[in-house]
Structures are given as structure tokens and as C-alpha cells.
Amino acid sequence: MAPRKKRNLQLPPDYGEILKQIKSRIQSAQIQAVLAVNRELIRLYWDIGGKIVERQKLEGWGTAVIERLAKDLQQAFPGVKGFSARNIWRMRAFYLAYTQQIQELSNSVAELDGQNLPQAVAEIPWGHNVLLLEKVKDVQARLWYIHKTLEQGWSRSVLWHHIDTKLYQRQFQPERAANFQLTLPPAQSDLVREVLKDPYNFDFLTLADDAQEKDLERGLIEHIREFLLELGVGFAFVGNQYHLNVGDEDFYIDLLFYHLRLRCFVVIDLKMKEFKPEFSGKMNFYVSAVDDLLRHPDDHPSIGIILCKTKNQTLVEYALRDVNKPIGVSTYQLRDALPEQLQGSLPTIEQLEAELEAVSVEIDEEA
């Protein structure tokens, strides 16, 4: 009997690329399937909430009816979570939260489906929606958090962090001090204003009352991960006390960043005191030097951010009015120093994370 010929196991040259494409397609399909399930679940909760609101208006449904409805649904669908009485009340609140302000929503959301449910709302998980319903009452702020969640892929714990630190209010302060509209093209100006916050929340730092700028700088560098999280998505750290040689003299920038979305350098000057008009002249010099020495021809104009302990709005406006470089002035908040006898009684970061995880599990179980 003749020996069997070995099969040719040589793979085609482009096999690796084909395998990569197929794996990418499978992953994409998996993600789309999850999103489709989530959208259907959100619309289901929306419909249930709408029916409850309708029956309450027509027949005066009260707590007893909702309790019975929850019990019957749990018996009918024993393997399906989400039909507790508490969650059904949330469905009602979810429906009312948007329908009662539909006119306002229609002015701020480009597309609504036939049931008046904002499409972006259906894209985020129910746990995110519950968190927003219970913690954010302003509909415009809620929608902003939703779009940021979709844009930046925030988990529920990250979303809660930004809500708790009032990120929306800090990025839309009516009295924000900057000259971006005067020094940048409209499109770039709008992007830069979205990046700037006031105040910045440095609650991961505790400094003594007599601390100096170098202490603040050292603390931010030592907590660079938390600092970057507070600055926002897109900031890349270039260096601290960044050396520039101008006119045969040495100068040092407190903090230098590059923003990947803005495509520009960001110069940060730290002050442990109230804003003074002369600060703007120094920053104007730094930004001009960075533009000449570091800026690539494809980069947008560099911007400067002066971080002060406090500021007088009128002084800032006058100081920046005729400055030709884009500069913003913001304040920051530090964690208050505690007496030593109290410090040991505070929960550790690990304990806080454990509590947060427990809350997340509780929400999941209730849903």
C-alpha cells in the first residue's frame, strides 16, 4: 500500500491579513449585537413607562397596582431581571423625564425617533440612564453627559465621577475668562473652550496654607494620572519646568502639554495666589516662544492656561482684552488639609472603590 501523501499546509501569503479582517468583522458584529440589545431594552423600558403614565392619567394607577404589576411580571418572566417595583417606577420617571420637556429637547437634539425618545439615550446602558435620572435634573446637562459618554466610552463609575465633580457646570461657566474668540478661528475657538474648565478639581492634593507654586507643581506631577483625568481626554504630558532659551536667556515653563484633538501645545502656568494682570504678559511671552521654537507647521496656535487660586473677573477681562495670543484663566480647588487625629478615620481609596463597586452591583441587581 502506497504511503499517503502529506497535505500541503502552506498558507497563502495574505492569510494573516484575511484572518485579521475576519476577526475584526466578528468583533464589530458582537459590539453591534450588544448595542442592538441595549437599544431594544431601553425602548422596552420607555414603552412600559409610557403605558404606566397613560394608565395613571386615565385610571389613577397607584402604588398598589405597580406592586402587583411587578409581581406578575416577575412570575411571568422568572429568568429576566429588571421588573422590580423600584425599577418600574424608574421606567415611569425615565419616560416623564424627556416627554415633559420634549420641546426643549427638540431644539437641542438633532434626531428623535417616532416615540420622542432621543436616539442617544437609547445608546447608553440602563444603569447609566438611571444614574443620570437620579443625579442630573437639568435636561441639557443630562444630554451633554450622554453624548460625552458615547464619545469617550465612560463607564458608569467614570460618569458618576464627572457628575459628582460637576464637570458640565465647570465646562460651561458663563463667566469663564479667556480671549479665545478674539485670537482663534471660530471652529478652533469652540474646541478650545470645550477643553477649559473653571474651577479645576484637584481634590487628590492636600497642600499646606503656606505652600508655594513648586509644591503645587510637585503634587500634580506626583499624581499625573489623576491630573490628566481632570484635564480631560486628549492631553499628553510633555514636561514640567520645560526649558526654553530665548535671547540667550533661560526660561522654564511650569507645565507643558500637547493636545491630540486640538493639535496644539498647551502651556500651563501655576499660581498659588489671586490673578494679577502681569500674569497675562508672562503667559503671552511663553506662548509666543513655544509657537516659534516648538510648534510644527501643521500644528494649530499654542494656547496658554493660567491656573490661579482665585481671580477677579473684571481684572482678567482687562488683562486679556488686547493680548494677541489665546489665553484662558481658571481657578482650582484643593482638598482641605485635615487635623492628624481625623486623618486615620477617613476611608482609604481601596475602601471607597469597594463601596462604589457595591453600589454598582446593587443597581445591577435592582435593574
One Martini backbone bead per residue (centre of mass of N, CA, C, O) as a GRO file, in nm:
protein
  367
    1MET     BB    1   0.095   0.038   0.025
    2ALA     BB    2   0.075   0.351  -0.032
    3PRO     BB    3   0.169   0.633   0.085
    4ARG     BB    4   0.049   0.906   0.219
    5LYS     BB    5   0.001   1.220   0.142
    6LYS     BB    6   0.087   1.517   0.233
    7ARG     BB    7  -0.047   1.796   0.329
    8ASN     BB    8  -0.070   2.120   0.230
    9LEU     BB    9   0.012   2.381   0.485
   10GLN     BB   10   0.046   2.618   0.316
   11LEU     BB   11  -0.001   2.947   0.338
   12PRO     BB   12  -0.111   3.219   0.231
   13PRO     BB   13   0.023   3.532   0.229
   14ASP     BB   14  -0.278   3.672   0.315
   15TYR     BB   15  -0.391   3.530   0.574
   16GLY     BB   16  -0.340   3.730   0.808
   17GLU     BB   17  -0.521   3.957   0.695
   18ILE     BB   18  -0.784   3.795   0.676
   19LEU     BB   19  -0.802   3.719   0.972
   20LYS     BB   20  -0.813   4.009   1.077
   21GLN     BB   21  -1.076   4.090   0.930
   22ILE     BB   22  -1.261   3.873   1.054
   23LYS     BB   23  -1.217   3.947   1.352
   24SER     BB   24  -1.318   4.236   1.322
   25ARG     BB   25  -1.603   4.161   1.224
   26ILE     BB   26  -1.688   4.000   1.473
   27GLN     BB   27  -1.649   4.224   1.681
   28SER     BB   28  -1.846   4.419   1.548
   29ALA     BB   29  -2.094   4.233   1.571
   30GLN     BB   30  -2.091   4.211   1.878
   31ILE     BB   31  -2.130   4.510   1.937
   32GLN     BB   32  -2.393   4.546   1.774
   33ALA     BB   33  -2.555   4.343   1.938
   34VAL     BB   34  -2.538   4.486   2.209
   35LEU     BB   35  -2.662   4.754   2.113
   36ALA     BB   36  -2.931   4.635   2.019
   37VAL     BB   37  -3.019   4.526   2.293
   38ASN     BB   38  -3.009   4.794   2.443
   39ARG     BB   39  -3.213   4.950   2.271
   40GLU     BB   40  -3.450   4.757   2.322
   41LEU     BB   41  -3.456   4.789   2.630
   42ILE     BB   42  -3.502   5.094   2.644
   43ARG     BB   43  -3.769   5.088   2.478
   44LEU     BB   44  -3.918   4.908   2.668
   45TYR     BB   45  -3.906   5.098   2.916
   46TRP     BB   46  -4.044   5.331   2.773
   47ASP     BB   47  -4.314   5.189   2.715
   48ILE     BB   48  -4.385   5.119   3.004
   49GLY     BB   49  -4.380   5.407   3.112
   50GLY     BB   50  -4.605   5.511   2.921
   51LYS     BB   51  -4.834   5.322   3.018
   52ILE     BB   52  -4.838   5.415   3.310
   53VAL     BB   53  -4.899   5.712   3.260
   54GLU     BB   54  -5.163   5.665   3.112
   55ARG     BB   55  -5.310   5.507   3.346
   56GLN     BB   56  -5.290   5.728   3.557
   57LYS     BB   57  -5.471   5.927   3.401
   58LEU     BB   58  -5.725   5.733   3.350
   59GLU     BB   59  -5.713   5.531   3.645
   60GLY     BB   60  -5.516   5.588   3.891
   61TRP     BB   61  -5.256   5.461   3.934
   62GLY     BB   62  -5.078   5.304   4.193
   63THR     BB   63  -4.880   5.137   4.405
   64ALA     BB   64  -5.040   4.870   4.407
   65VAL     BB   65  -5.031   4.820   4.101
   66ILE     BB   66  -4.725   4.816   4.067
   67GLU     BB   67  -4.670   4.581   4.258
   68ARG     BB   68  -4.839   4.376   4.097
   69LEU     BB   69  -4.695   4.405   3.828
   70ALA     BB   70  -4.418   4.311   3.926
   71LYS     BB   71  -4.505   4.030   4.022
   72ASP     BB   72  -4.622   3.925   3.749
   73LEU     BB   73  -4.364   3.964   3.578
   74GLN     BB   74  -4.178   3.780   3.748
   75GLN     BB   75  -4.351   3.525   3.699
   76ALA     BB   76  -4.349   3.532   3.380
   77PHE     BB   77  -4.018   3.625   3.412
   78PRO     BB   78  -3.790   3.463   3.600
   79GLY     BB   79  -3.511   3.523   3.413
   80VAL     BB   80  -3.582   3.834   3.433
   81LYS     BB   81  -3.459   4.136   3.474
   82GLY     BB   82  -3.624   4.459   3.578
   83PHE     BB   83  -3.924   4.401   3.753
   84SER     BB   84  -3.922   4.582   3.971
   85ALA     BB   85  -4.078   4.829   4.128
   86ARG     BB   86  -3.847   5.030   4.121
   87ASN     BB   87  -3.791   5.005   3.812
   88ILE     BB   88  -4.072   5.089   3.716
   89TRP     BB   89  -4.055   5.374   3.831
   90ARG     BB   90  -3.815   5.445   3.652
   91MET     BB   91  -3.963   5.423   3.383
   92ARG     BB   92  -4.151   5.655   3.438
   93ALA     BB   93  -3.930   5.869   3.483
   94PHE     BB   94  -3.798   5.834   3.207
   95TYR     BB   95  -4.039   5.927   3.040
   96LEU     BB   96  -4.088   6.208   3.179
   97ALA     BB   97  -3.805   6.343   3.149
   98TYR     BB   98  -3.866   6.395   2.827
   99THR     BB   99  -4.168   6.462   2.760
  100GLN     BB  100  -4.189   6.729   2.941
  101GLN     BB  101  -3.923   6.840   2.740
  102ILE     BB  102  -3.957   6.819   2.422
  103GLN     BB  103  -3.911   7.103   2.315
  104GLU     BB  104  -3.626   7.135   2.424
  105LEU     BB  105  -3.508   6.884   2.289
  106SER     BB  106  -3.569   6.957   1.985
  107ASN     BB  107  -3.346   7.197   2.002
  108SER     BB  108  -3.087   6.986   2.089
  109VAL     BB  109  -3.185   6.744   1.904
  110ALA     BB  110  -3.166   6.619   1.592
  111GLU     BB  111  -3.285   6.322   1.676
  112LEU     BB  112  -3.602   6.157   1.675
  113ASP     BB  113  -3.813   5.932   1.736
  114GLY     BB  114  -4.143   5.838   1.720
  115GLN     BB  115  -4.137   5.839   2.064
  116ASN     BB  116  -3.941   6.073   2.172
  117LEU     BB  117  -3.663   5.928   2.180
  118PRO     BB  118  -3.356   5.981   2.222
  119GLN     BB  119  -3.112   5.820   2.062
  120ALA     BB  120  -2.876   5.847   2.268
  121VAL     BB  121  -3.023   5.714   2.510
  122ALA     BB  122  -3.030   5.418   2.370
  123GLU     BB  123  -2.699   5.379   2.380
  124ILE     BB  124  -2.712   5.355   2.682
  125PRO     BB  125  -2.722   5.217   2.964
  126TRP     BB  126  -2.940   5.185   3.222
  127GLY     BB  127  -2.747   5.266   3.453
  128HIS     BB  128  -2.683   5.541   3.332
  129ASN     BB  129  -2.973   5.649   3.324
  130VAL     BB  130  -3.027   5.633   3.625
  131LEU     BB  131  -2.803   5.820   3.717
  132LEU     BB  132  -2.904   6.070   3.560
  133LEU     BB  133  -3.190   6.088   3.680
  134GLU     BB  134  -3.090   6.111   3.993
  135LYS     BB  135  -2.840   6.345   3.945
  136VAL     BB  136  -2.973   6.491   3.678
  137LYS     BB  137  -3.209   6.751   3.612
  138ASP     BB  138  -3.086   6.874   3.368
  139VAL     BB  139  -3.139   6.812   3.039
  140GLN     BB  140  -2.885   6.931   2.907
  141ALA     BB  141  -2.680   6.793   3.090
  142ARG     BB  142  -2.766   6.504   3.035
  143LEU     BB  143  -2.705   6.506   2.729
  144TRP     BB  144  -2.408   6.574   2.756
  145TYR     BB  145  -2.329   6.317   2.911
  146ILE     BB  146  -2.421   6.120   2.694
  147HIS     BB  147  -2.233   6.214   2.463
  148LYS     BB  148  -1.970   6.173   2.624
  149THR     BB  149  -2.005   5.872   2.672
  150LEU     BB  150  -2.000   5.795   2.369
  151GLU     BB  151  -1.731   5.941   2.290
  152GLN     BB  152  -1.548   5.816   2.564
  153GLY     BB  153  -1.647   5.553   2.717
  154TRP     BB  154  -1.796   5.567   2.982
  155SER     BB  155  -1.835   5.454   3.270
  156ARG     BB  156  -2.023   5.467   3.548
  157SER     BB  157  -1.798   5.565   3.739
  158VAL     BB  158  -1.700   5.797   3.560
  159LEU     BB  159  -1.966   5.944   3.535
  160TRP     BB  160  -1.999   5.997   3.839
  161HIS     BB  161  -1.747   6.164   3.874
  162HIS     BB  162  -1.838   6.399   3.680
  163ILE     BB  163  -2.095   6.468   3.831
  164ASP     BB  164  -1.973   6.516   4.117
  165THR     BB  165  -1.766   6.747   3.981
  166LYS     BB  166  -1.923   6.927   3.777
  167LEU     BB  167  -1.838   6.934   3.468
  168TYR     BB  168  -2.053   7.094   3.318
  169GLN     BB  169  -2.028   7.359   3.478
  170ARG     BB  170  -1.711   7.391   3.430
  171GLN     BB  171  -1.758   7.406   3.097
  172PHE     BB  172  -2.019   7.640   3.140
  173GLN     BB  173  -1.917   7.909   3.230
  174PRO     BB  174  -2.018   8.239   3.196
  175GLU     BB  175  -1.728   8.356   3.344
  176ARG     BB  176  -1.522   8.283   3.159
  177ALA     BB  177  -1.167   8.339   3.111
  178ALA     BB  178  -1.112   8.453   2.774
  179ASN     BB  179  -0.967   8.506   2.418
  180PHE     BB  180  -1.045   8.298   2.186
  181GLN     BB  181  -1.243   8.458   1.996
  182LEU     BB  182  -1.005   8.676   1.922
  183THR     BB  183  -0.751   8.447   1.843
  184LEU     BB  184  -0.948   8.242   1.696
  185PRO     BB  185  -1.103   8.045   1.515
  186PRO     BB  186  -1.415   7.935   1.562
  187ALA     BB  187  -1.364   7.627   1.568
  188GLN     BB  188  -1.120   7.636   1.766
  189SER     BB  189  -1.252   7.797   1.992
  190ASP     BB  190  -1.469   7.589   2.066
  191LEU     BB  191  -1.274   7.360   2.143
  192VAL     BB  192  -1.117   7.509   2.365
  193ARG     BB  193  -1.365   7.576   2.549
  194GLU     BB  194  -1.419   7.270   2.608
  195VAL     BB  195  -1.148   7.222   2.768
  196LEU     BB  196  -1.201   7.432   2.962
  197LYS     BB  197  -1.198   7.498   3.316
  198ASP     BB  198  -1.422   7.618   3.601
  199PRO     BB  199  -1.293   7.464   3.813
  200TYR     BB  200  -1.037   7.281   3.916
  201ASN     BB  201  -1.008   6.940   4.049
  202PHE     BB  202  -0.770   6.883   4.329
  203ASP     BB  203  -0.860   6.645   4.550
  204PHE     BB  204  -0.572   6.481   4.543
  205LEU     BB  205  -0.481   6.735   4.709
  206THR     BB  206  -0.262   6.838   4.991
  207LEU     BB  207  -0.202   7.167   5.115
  208ALA     BB  208  -0.055   7.401   5.262
  209ASP     BB  209  -0.093   7.736   5.323
  210ASP     BB  210   0.239   7.780   5.254
  211ALA     BB  211   0.238   7.703   4.975
  212GLN     BB  212   0.391   7.668   4.664
  213GLU     BB  213   0.426   7.628   4.334
  214LYS     BB  214   0.622   7.382   4.362
  215ASP     BB  215   0.418   7.211   4.528
  216LEU     BB  216   0.197   7.196   4.318
  217GLU     BB  217   0.366   7.074   4.093
  218ARG     BB  218   0.461   6.821   4.243
  219GLY     BB  219   0.176   6.707   4.297
  220LEU     BB  220   0.087   6.678   3.999
  221ILE     BB  221   0.317   6.487   3.911
  222GLU     BB  222   0.262   6.262   4.128
  223HIS     BB  223  -0.056   6.290   3.998
  224ILE     BB  224  -0.082   6.252   3.680
  225ARG     BB  225  -0.329   6.078   3.636
  226GLU     BB  226  -0.536   6.265   3.780
  227PHE     BB  227  -0.465   6.517   3.618
  228LEU     BB  228  -0.544   6.408   3.335
  229LEU     BB  229  -0.836   6.345   3.406
  230GLU     BB  230  -0.910   6.644   3.467
  231LEU     BB  231  -0.832   6.770   3.196
  232GLY     BB  232  -0.870   6.537   2.982
  233VAL     BB  233  -0.911   6.440   2.677
  234GLY     BB  234  -0.581   6.465   2.491
  235PHE     BB  235  -0.362   6.488   2.699
  236ALA     BB  236  -0.004   6.538   2.672
  237PHE     BB  237   0.286   6.496   2.836
  238VAL     BB  238   0.596   6.677   2.822
  239GLY     BB  239   0.658   6.883   3.081
  240ASN     BB  240   0.852   7.019   3.346
  241GLN     BB  241   1.035   7.278   3.344
  242TYR     BB  242   1.050   7.385   3.055
  243HIS     BB  243   1.302   7.458   2.838
  244LEU     BB  244   1.395   7.795   2.732
  245ASN     BB  245   1.570   7.978   2.471
  246VAL     BB  246   1.583   8.339   2.491
  247GLY     BB  247   1.813   8.555   2.420
  248ASP     BB  248   2.021   8.391   2.605
  249GLU     BB  249   1.785   8.293   2.791
  250ASP     BB  250   1.631   8.136   3.067
  251PHE     BB  251   1.331   7.932   3.061
  252TYR     BB  252   1.037   7.807   3.260
  253ILE     BB  253   0.784   7.582   3.230
  254ASP     BB  254   0.579   7.436   3.430
  255LEU     BB  255   0.365   7.323   3.200
  256LEU     BB  256   0.362   7.081   2.924
  257PHE     BB  257   0.140   7.028   2.649
  258TYR     BB  258  -0.040   6.805   2.424
  259HIS     BB  259  -0.316   6.823   2.199
  260LEU     BB  260  -0.462   6.587   1.995
  261ARG     BB  261  -0.723   6.742   1.901
  262LEU     BB  262  -0.610   7.042   1.871
  263ARG     BB  263  -0.314   7.049   1.771
  264CYS     BB  264  -0.154   7.160   2.042
  265PHE     BB  265  -0.007   7.354   2.263
  266VAL     BB  266   0.002   7.359   2.636
  267VAL     BB  267   0.027   7.620   2.864
  268ILE     BB  268   0.113   7.608   3.220
  269ASP     BB  269   0.046   7.834   3.489
  270LEU     BB  270   0.131   7.858   3.831
  271LYS     BB  271  -0.079   7.984   4.110
  272MET     BB  272  -0.088   8.077   4.475
  273LYS     BB  273  -0.288   8.313   4.372
  274GLU     BB  274  -0.415   8.579   4.266
  275PHE     BB  275  -0.488   8.739   3.998
  276LYS     BB  276  -0.263   8.913   3.776
  277PRO     BB  277  -0.204   9.110   3.507
  278GLU     BB  278   0.102   9.016   3.459
  279PHE     BB  279   0.046   8.717   3.380
  280SER     BB  280  -0.032   8.762   3.077
  281GLY     BB  281   0.248   8.852   2.973
  282LYS     BB  282   0.401   8.593   3.037
  283MET     BB  283   0.220   8.403   2.870
  284ASN     BB  284   0.257   8.540   2.598
  285PHE     BB  285   0.556   8.473   2.585
  286TYR     BB  286   0.542   8.163   2.599
  287VAL     BB  287   0.360   8.115   2.351
  288SER     BB  288   0.548   8.249   2.146
  289ALA     BB  289   0.790   8.063   2.193
  290VAL     BB  290   0.653   7.793   2.125
  291ASP     BB  291   0.574   7.868   1.836
  292ASP     BB  292   0.877   7.911   1.741
  293LEU     BB  293   1.027   7.640   1.872
  294LEU     BB  294   0.784   7.389   1.854
  295ARG     BB  295   0.602   7.440   1.630
  296HIS     BB  296   0.435   7.298   1.384
  297PRO     BB  297   0.306   7.372   1.077
  298ASP     BB  298   0.039   7.181   1.150
  299ASP     BB  299  -0.015   7.338   1.387
  300HIS     BB  300  -0.178   7.498   1.613
  301PRO     BB  301  -0.211   7.735   1.816
  302SER     BB  302  -0.104   7.807   2.103
  303ILE     BB  303  -0.194   7.771   2.451
  304GLY     BB  304  -0.302   7.932   2.759
  305ILE     BB  305  -0.295   7.849   3.121
  306ILE     BB  306  -0.408   8.008   3.412
  307LEU     BB  307  -0.353   7.898   3.746
  308CYS     BB  308  -0.554   8.000   4.016
  309LYS     BB  309  -0.690   8.050   4.319
  310THR     BB  310  -0.797   8.331   4.216
  311LYS     BB  311  -1.044   8.571   4.065
  312ASN     BB  312  -1.099   8.870   3.881
  313GLN     BB  313  -1.294   8.926   3.621
  314THR     BB  314  -1.222   9.216   3.541
  315LEU     BB  315  -0.914   9.185   3.534
  316VAL     BB  316  -0.907   8.966   3.318
  317GLU     BB  317  -1.043   9.119   3.085
  318TYR     BB  318  -0.832   9.347   3.069
  319ALA     BB  319  -0.571   9.168   3.039
  320LEU     BB  320  -0.690   9.013   2.759
  321ARG     BB  321  -0.799   9.207   2.540
  322ASP     BB  322  -0.492   9.278   2.385
  323VAL     BB  323  -0.416   8.992   2.352
  324ASN     BB  324  -0.278   8.778   2.080
  325LYS     BB  325  -0.303   8.528   2.263
  326PRO     BB  326  -0.432   8.229   2.366
  327ILE     BB  327  -0.606   8.281   2.682
  328GLY     BB  328  -0.663   8.133   3.005
  329VAL     BB  329  -0.855   8.160   3.319
  330SER     BB  330  -0.822   7.961   3.614
  331THR     BB  331  -0.925   7.769   3.874
  332TYR     BB  332  -0.873   7.592   4.193
  333GLN     BB  333  -0.917   7.288   4.389
  334LEU     BB  334  -0.852   7.177   4.714
  335ARG     BB  335  -0.786   6.976   4.960
  336ASP     BB  336  -0.838   6.980   5.277
  337ALA     BB  337  -0.676   6.993   5.556
  338LEU     BB  338  -0.635   6.764   5.821
  339PRO     BB  339  -0.634   6.657   6.109
  340GLU     BB  340  -0.459   6.397   6.236
  341GLN     BB  341  -0.700   6.268   6.410
  342LEU     BB  342  -0.880   6.229   6.132
  343GLN     BB  343  -0.725   6.074   5.910
  344GLY     BB  344  -0.764   5.771   6.021
  345SER     BB  345  -1.097   5.781   5.972
  346LEU     BB  346  -1.060   5.757   5.684
  347PRO     BB  347  -1.111   5.629   5.395
  348THR     BB  348  -0.983   5.450   5.164
  349ILE     BB  349  -0.953   5.396   4.837
  350GLU     BB  350  -1.031   5.097   4.852
  351GLN     BB  351  -1.296   5.141   5.010
  352LEU     BB  352  -1.433   5.323   4.803
  353GLU     BB  353  -1.426   5.124   4.566
  354ALA     BB  354  -1.593   4.906   4.709
  355GLU     BB  355  -1.847   5.078   4.745
  356LEU     BB  356  -1.892   5.140   4.445
  357GLU     BB  357  -1.923   4.845   4.359
  358ALA     BB  358  -2.167   4.783   4.539
  359VAL     BB  359  -2.355   4.986   4.405
  360SER     BB  360  -2.343   4.868   4.120
  361VAL     BB  361  -2.458   4.590   4.197
  362GLU     BB  362  -2.728   4.693   4.307
  363ILE     BB  363  -2.829   4.816   4.044
  364ASP     BB  364  -2.820   4.558   3.878
  365GLU     BB  365  -3.020   4.395   4.057
  366GLU     BB  366  -3.259   4.595   4.029
  367ALA     BB  367  -3.258   4.580   3.706
   0.00000   0.00000   0.00000
